[in-house]
Amino acid sequence: MWRLFSACALLTLLAGCAGHDIDPRGYNETGSASYYGARHQGKRTASGERFDQNSMTAAHRHLPFGTRLLITNLGNAKSVEVRVNDRGPHTRGRLIDVSRKAAEQLGMLGSGVAQVRVQALDN
């Protein structure tokens, strides 16, 4: 009986830790963004596609794959449109990771991070 209870408890815990998508409608958050590039080039993203640092993509912890986002750098008002195709960021306190190309257009390559507003666009 103890084994059955332990197995059920473990499965419940694992189910609670599984990723959970959130509804992107009306999503509008501000926070810290970073970027990833050459080191990840060609590797599989969480969505299964290969990462391309020259594409306009992003990693978000919970927004569904394919969600289109408008990201605005609050320091310089530059904006880009990206598509979520990966999970992350894996650094505490960060809201989103963007591809190198998106970071370049946002004007954040030098610093590596920026305060941004992330807004979901109608798909």
C-alpha positions in Angstrom: 0.0 0.0 0.0 2.9 2.4 0.8 4.4 1.8 -2.6 1.1 2.7 -4.3 0.7 5.9 -2.2 4.3 6.9 -3.0 3.8 6.3 -6.7 0.6 8.4 -6.8 2.3 11.2 -4.8 5.3 11.2 -7.2 3.0 11.3 -10.3 1.0 14.1 -8.8 4.2 16.1 -8.1 5.5 15.5 -11.6 2.2 16.6 -13.2 2.3 19.8 -11.1 5.9 20.5 -12.4 5.0 20.0 -16.1 5.0 23.1 -18.3 1.7 24.9 -18.6 0.8 27.2 -21.4 -1.0 30.4 -20.6 -3.6 32.2 -22.7 -1.7 34.8 -24.7 -4.8 37.0 -25.3 -4.1 40.4 -23.6 -0.6 39.3 -22.5 1.3 42.5 -21.6 4.3 42.3 -19.2 7.4 44.2 -18.6 10.7 42.7 -17.5 14.3 41.8 -18.4 15.2 40.3 -21.7 18.4 38.7 -22.8 19.4 37.0 -26.1 21.0 33.8 -27.3 22.9 33.2 -30.5 25.9 31.3 -32.0 26.3 28.8 -29.2 22.8 27.5 -29.8 22.8 27.8 -33.6 21.2 24.7 -35.2 20.2 23.0 -31.9 16.7 21.8 -31.5 14.3 24.2 -29.6 11.6 23.0 -27.3 9.2 23.2 -30.2 11.3 20.8 -32.2 12.5 23.2 -34.8 16.2 24.1 -35.2 17.3 27.4 -33.6 18.4 30.0 -36.1 20.0 33.1 -34.5 19.1 35.1 -37.6 15.4 34.5 -37.3 13.0 36.6 -35.3 12.1 34.1 -32.5 12.0 34.0 -28.8 11.9 31.7 -25.8 9.2 32.2 -23.1 8.4 29.9 -20.2 4.7 29.6 -20.7 3.3 31.3 -23.8 2.2 28.7 -26.4 4.6 28.0 -29.3 3.7 30.1 -32.3 2.5 33.1 -30.3 3.5 36.3 -32.0 4.9 39.0 -29.7 5.7 42.7 -30.0 8.8 43.4 -27.9 9.7 47.0 -27.1 13.1 48.0 -25.6 12.0 50.5 -22.9 15.5 52.1 -23.0 15.3 53.2 -26.6 11.7 52.5 -27.8 12.9 50.1 -30.5 10.4 47.3 -31.2 10.4 44.0 -33.0 7.9 41.2 -33.7 9.0 37.7 -32.8 7.4 34.2 -32.6 7.7 32.0 -29.6 9.4 28.7 -30.5 11.4 27.8 -27.4 11.2 27.6 -23.6 13.2 29.8 -21.4 14.8 31.9 -20.2 16.6 29.7 -17.8 18.1 32.6 -15.8 16.1 33.7 -12.7 14.5 37.1 -13.1 14.4 37.2 -16.8 11.1 37.4 -18.7 12.1 36.4 -22.2 15.1 35.4 -24.4 15.2 36.6 -28.0 17.3 35.5 -31.0 20.5 37.4 -31.8 18.7 39.1 -34.8 15.9 40.3 -32.6 18.4 41.6 -30.0 20.3 43.4 -32.7 17.1 45.2 -33.9 16.2 46.0 -30.3 19.6 47.6 -29.8 20.7 45.4 -27.0 23.7 43.5 -28.3 26.2 45.6 -26.5 24.6 45.2 -23.0 23.2 41.7 -23.5 20.1 42.5 -21.5 17.4 45.2 -21.7 14.2 46.1 -19.9 11.3 45.4 -22.3 7.6 45.3 -22.7 6.2 42.1 -24.1 2.8 42.2 -25.7 1.0 39.4 -27.5 -0.3 40.1 -31.0 -3.5 38.7 -32.4 -2.6 35.5 -34.3 
